[in-house]
Amino acid sequence: MIADGHGKAIGFALAPGQAHELPLAPAMLDSLTAIPLWVVADKGDASVACPKWAYRCRHMVENLWARLKEWRAVATRYKKTATSFLAVIHIAAAADWIKR
């Protein structure tokens, strides 16, 4: 997932099975319309040393996932196809945009 500086979702990619999502990051970053000054990842992704203010911004991605997981269909992915799961994530993200 890619979030903007305000913690709103702007892009998604779904990794197959139990694969890590880090290999999908370069393609997702290439899909952005503008070049970001900083890229901040959540705790699950490897990162290099960065300024403390950028490190503290990781909570925006963590909080976005927490808000999306309020939808049970996002939090539990039991017996869902990749297409239907991605559709639910898009719906939850759209609802998050409307709420915020």
N, C-alpha and C positions, 0 to 999 in steps of 0.2 A: 504494500500500500504506500502511496505517496500522499502526504498531507502538506497543506500550505502553511505559512507562518502563523496562521490563526488556529491551527489544529483541525482544519476541515479536510476531508478526503477529496483528492483530485485525481487519483489513479489507482488501479488495482491490477494485480497479476496473480494468478493462482498456480502454485507449484504442484507438481504431480505427487500424489501419495504422501509419504513421509519425507520427501526431499526438502532440503533447506531452500529458503527463498532468496538467499544472497546472490546466486547466479542470475536471477531475474533482474536484479537492480540496475545493471548498466543499460539494458533495453528500456526499462521504465524511465530512467533519467534522460535517455535520448528522446523519449516521447514528449518531454516538457517543451513548451513553446518558448520559454526564456531560460537562460543559463542561470542556475541558482548560485548565490554567493557562498552558501554553506549547505551541506547535506548532513543532517543529524539523524542517526538511526536509533531504533529502540534497543533495549538491553540485549536482545537476542542476536543482534548482528555485530560482527567484529568492527572495531573502530580504532582509529589512531588517536594520538594525543591531540586535544583541541582546547580552545579557551574555555574557562569555567562557565561563561554565559551560554555558550553553545551546548555544553554538556548538560546544563540545567534545562535546556529546551527539549530534551528527549521526552520529558513528561507529556508533551503535547501529543506525541504519537501513542504513548501508552494510554493516555486518557481517551483518545479517539477509539482505540480498540476496546477499551472498557465500555464506552457508550454504545458501540456497535454490538458488543456481546450482551447488552441488555435485551436484545432480540434473541429469544431462545433458539431460533433457527440458525443464527450465526454462531452462538455459543456451542451448540451441539450439531455436529455434521453427520449424524447417523444416516446411513443409506441414502445419501443425496448424490446426484450426479454433479460433476464439476460445473456444468452449465446452470443447473438450478441453484447450487450454492452461491455461485458468483452473482446470479440474479438477486438473491436474497441480500447479499452484501450491498449491491447497488441500491436496492430499495431502502435498506437501513441507513446507508450514507445519505441518500436523498432526504429521508426524514430528519436526519441529524442536521443537514443544511437548513431545512425549513425551521427547525426548533431554534437554531442558533442564529 
